[in-house]
Amino acid sequence: MPGHRTKGFCAAAAALVLSAMLAGCGGSGESAGGGKVVLRYTWWGNPDRAARTEQAVALFEKQHPNVRVQTSFSGYDAYKQKLAIQATGGDAPDVMQLDYRQIDQYASGHVLLDLGKVEDVLRTAEIAPGLLATGRVNGTQYAIPQGRGTETVVYDVAAWKASGVPLPRKGWTWTQWADDVRELAKRTGRPGATDPGQSEDAFEVWLRGQGKALYTKAGGLGFSADDLARWWTFTDRLRREGAVSPAEQTTQLDGSVENTPLGRGKATADFNWDAPSSGYLALVKGGVALAPMPSGEDGTPGQYFKPSMFLGIGAHTGHRKEAAALVDFLLNDRQAAKILGATRGIPVNETIRKQTASRLKDFDRTVADFQSSLEGSLKDPPQAPPSGDNALQTTFQRDYDQVSYERMSPRRAAENYVTEAKAELRS
């Protein structure tokens, strides 16, 4: 869940380094007793995604009795940290889930396998060319999109309705969203939403609503310190008013829905991606619904469809064919599609997407219907961001922490961020 993160990074990183060192003793692509190939497959997500993934993996193992798949998952930020440590140590998993922002970094760092080397196993003909292209770096396919997703305002239906505040609606602006969360806070006695100031994803939607972007096509910064200062001034004011969550809540986000203000019953809404929002169902008694992201003041949408996540294969795996077979299975097997549903976004295989649409139920149907409601109204997605962005997400959150704890003004924090971002992107 990009945009939420954990504190105590140094201690966690030290533990992960030890874990990676121990894992490295076996190496990627080891073989188990009895001659079975062992594949390590890792992803981030919530318990619902984990349960479905384990079920799908069990089916793959049944179809491929010579392969055993070792799985692991965690919240987004913990996953991102661990994968970075593994990659640096030459111990990347055989198959790994990737975010849009990780592809350039890991492809350039020779962590990912050129998938052209396994094209006889990994089928991509049923994936739209434009979507498939998002996994390329310098013309080489390093990752395959696994689903299509979009950011959303996810909210406590019962609490919002009970407040009497008009429900979220298509075409609302950031000013209208702010007015609504103020009114929600006044009527419910708790913040109307999680503070979006810490989220680079929310900032990107806000920027795009003004015709701007996070990055230029050449990989430079696409906005100024003035732009960021305006965003942080906007969110800082809402936090000071009590309309959005306080610093002590937003600075403890760890990538799981369980530790969001909405998940803990301390806010009425949150910004999240559509598929992972299924995790709120077990936490919010009044049920949750999905609403479009706010638009620019002139109605320009900043929201977009993007690959919800990708699958990549470790460049140093000892079992390329088996790893490719697992990726192919997760993307193209009809039974796997039924099991996974929309937990990673709407399937990218066009035939499977059409075949499964009518069979989707529960929250999977909610996600599909939500995306359908946005068809034709959103602008094209940006190109995959430059590799430096992966580090800059942490910098973005760190600098906003200084604002939310009132240690730094929005203007000073924005200038600090832009200076550091430009240096990172040049390195």
C-alpha positions, -999 to 999 in steps of 0.1 A, spaced: 0 0 0 22 28 -12 19 60 8 18 44 43 49 36 62 66 25 94 89 41 119 118 26 137 135 20 103 170 15 116 161 -12 140 139 -29 114 166 -27 88 192 -43 111 168 -72 117 162 -75 80 199 -75 72 204 -104 95 174 -122 80 187 -116 44 221 -129 54 206 -161 68 183 -165 37 214 -159 15 230 -191 28 206 -212 7 206 -189 -23 178 -184 -48 170 -214 -69 179 -241 -44 165 -276 -47 146 -294 -19 150 -330 -8 136 -355 -33 148 -334 -63 120 -307 -61 128 -273 -73 123 -246 -46 111 -212 -57 109 -182 -34 80 -160 -42 74 -128 -22 47 -101 -22 31 -74 -1 -5 -72 8 -32 -79 34 -44 -112 49 -71 -115 23 -46 -113 -5 -23 -137 13 -50 -164 18 -60 -163 -19 -23 -163 -30 -16 -194 -9 -46 -211 -24 -34 -203 -59 1 -214 -52 -12 -247 -39 -29 -252 -72 3 -244 -91 22 -269 -70 -4 -295 -78 0 -288 -115 38 -288 -112 46 -316 -88 84 -310 -93 82 -275 -78 77 -263 -43 70 -226 -37 82 -209 -5 60 -178 0 63 -147 22 44 -115 24 43 -83 46 29 -48 45 42 -26 17 69 -6 35 84 -36 53 83 -55 21 100 -27 2 128 -25 28 134 -62 29 135 -65 -9 160 -37 -11 183 -55 13 179 -88 -5 186 -72 -38 217 -54 -26 230 -86 -12 224 -105 -44 197 -126 -28 166 -114 -46 137 -139 -46 130 -161 -77 97 -144 -83 88 -110 -67 59 -86 -67 70 -51 -77 56 -16 -75 56 8 -105 83 28 -87 107 -2 -83 110 -13 -119 136 12 -131 157 8 -100 159 -29 -101 162 -32 -138 190 -7 -139 206 -25 -109 206 -59 -127 182 -74 -101 156 -84 -127 158 -110 -155 153 -99 -191 119 -117 -197 127 -121 -233 149 -150 -222 118 -169 -210 93 -158 -237 87 -194 -247 72 -200 -212 57 -167 -203 28 -157 -225 19 -120 -229 -3 -120 -260 -35 -114 -240 -22 -83 -223 -29 -49 -239 3 -36 -255 2 -2 -237 -2 -19 -203 26 -44 -211 49 -16 -221 48 -1 -185 71 -30 -175 98 -21 -200 131 -2 -193 150 10 -224 130 -13 -246 136 -45 -225 107 -62 -207 117 -67 -171 83 -70 -154 47 -79 -163 17 -60 -149 -4 -83 -128 -35 -61 -124 -50 -27 -130 -58 -5 -101 -65 31 -92 -64 52 -61 -96 59 -42 -112 75 -12 -123 46 9 -148 55 36 -169 42 65 -203 40 49 -224 39 81 -205 67 98 -205 90 67 -242 85 61 -250 90 98 -232 123 98 -255 138 72 -226 151 51 -233 145 14 -216 113 2 -184 114 -19 -192 120 -55 -177 119 -89 -162 152 -100 -158 167 -65 -128 190 -61 -101 191 -34 -118 221 -19 -151 202 -17 -132 172 -2 -116 195 24 -150 211 33 -165 176 37 -138 163 60 -140 195 81 -178 189 85 -173 152 92 -149 160 120 -173 185 135 -203 161 134 -185 129 143 -159 141 168 -131 124 150 -109 134 120 -127 131 87 -98 114 70 -62 103 72 -38 133 66 -29 130 29 1 153 33 24 123 39 14 105 7 33 111 -25 5 92 -43 -21 117 -31 2 146 -40 6 132 -75 -32 132 -80 -34 167 -67 -6 178 -91 -21 161 -121 -54 179 -114 -35 211 -121 -19 197 -153 14 190 -137 33 158 -129 58 143 -104 84 138 -131 92 151 -166 96 126 -195 134 130 -191 132 119 -155 136 152 -138 114 168 -112 81 179 -127 70 204 -100 85 233 -80 90 240 -43 60 264 -47 38 236 -58 48 214 -28 46 242 -4 10 249 -15 1 212 -10 17 210 24 1 243 35 -32 229 25 -29 196 44 -11 213 74 -41 236 79 -65 207 78 -44 189 104 -43 219 127 -80 222 124 -85 186 134 -101 178 101 -75 151 93 -55 127 115 -29 141 139 9 136 135 11 108 161 -13 87 140 0 94 105 37 90 114 30 55 127 15 41 95 32 8 86 16 -1 52 -12 -22 67 -49 -12 68 -50 -24 104 -29 6 115 -46 33 95 -68 58 114 -98 44 94 -89 8 103 -86 17 140 -119 36 140 -102 70 144 -112 85 111 -141 82 86 -120 79 54 -86 72 40 -68 74 7 -58 39 -6 -56 18 -38 -89 1 -47 -79 -36 -44 -61 -34 -10 -91 -16 4 -107 -50 9 -87 -53 41 -110 -27 57 -140 -50 55 -129 -69 86 -122 -37 105 -150 -13 97 -183 -25 111 -203 0 91 -189 -13 58 -167 6 33 -173 20 -1 -150 35 -28 -152 70 -42 -132 88 -69 -102 109 -59 -109 147 -58 -103 166 -90 -86 200 -98 -107 231 -92 -115 232 -129 -126 196 -129 -94 181 -143 -90 146 -130 -56 137 -114 -66 101 -108 -55 75 -134 -55 37 -140 -21 22 -135 -7 -13 -132 -16 -21 -96 16 -41 -94 40 -62 -114 57 -96 -113 94 -99 -120 119 -127 -119 153 -125 -101 182 -121 -126 202 -147 -107 175 -174 -102 188 -209 -108 154 -219 -122 143 -195 -149 118 -218 -166 101 -228 -134 100 -191 -122 85 -181 -156 59 -209 -153 48 -195 -120 45 -160 -134 26 -173 -164 3 -193 -141 -6 -163 -120 -13 -142 -151 -29 -166 -175 -45 -196 -156 -83 -194 -155 -85 -213 -122 -59 -191 -106 -79 -160 -118 -110 -173 -101 -91 -177 -68 -72 -144 -69 -102 -124 -81 -94 -86 -79 -72 -88 -49 -43 -74 -70 -65 -54 -92 -86 -63 -122 -68 -90 -143 -46 -79 -171 -53 -109 -193 -81 -96 -215 -98 -129 -221 -98 -138 -184 -110 -103 -175 -140 -107 -197 -147 -142 -186 -145 -134 -149 -163 -101 -148 -197 -116 -145 -186 -140 -118 -169 -115 -95 -186 -110 -62 -183 -92 -29 -155 -67 -28 -140 -79 -61 -173 -68 -77 -170 -35 -59 -135 -29 -73 -147 -39 -109 -178 -16 -107 -157 12 -93 -132 10 -122 -161 7 -147 -176 40 -133 -143 58 -142 -139 44 -177 -133 71 -203 -130 99 -177 -93 96 -167 -62 107 -184 -34 84 -195 -10 71 -168 25 86 -165 55 66 -175 72 46 -148 91 70 -125 129 72 -124 147 49 -100 154 77 -76 117 80 -68 119 49 -46 141 66 -21 123 99 -25 90 84 -12 108 80 22 122 115 19 88 129 11 73 113 42 102 123 64 100 160 54 63 161 60 68 146 94 87 178 102 56 198 91 31 177 110 51 179 142 54 216 136 91 216 136 93 231 101 71 253 80 56 239 48 77 263 28 110 253 43 102 216 42 92 219 5 124 237 -3 144 210 15 126 182 -3 131 198 -38 168 203 -32 173 167 -21 151 154 -48 170 171 -76 203 158 -61 189 122 -59 177 123 -95 210 135 -107 229 107 -89 
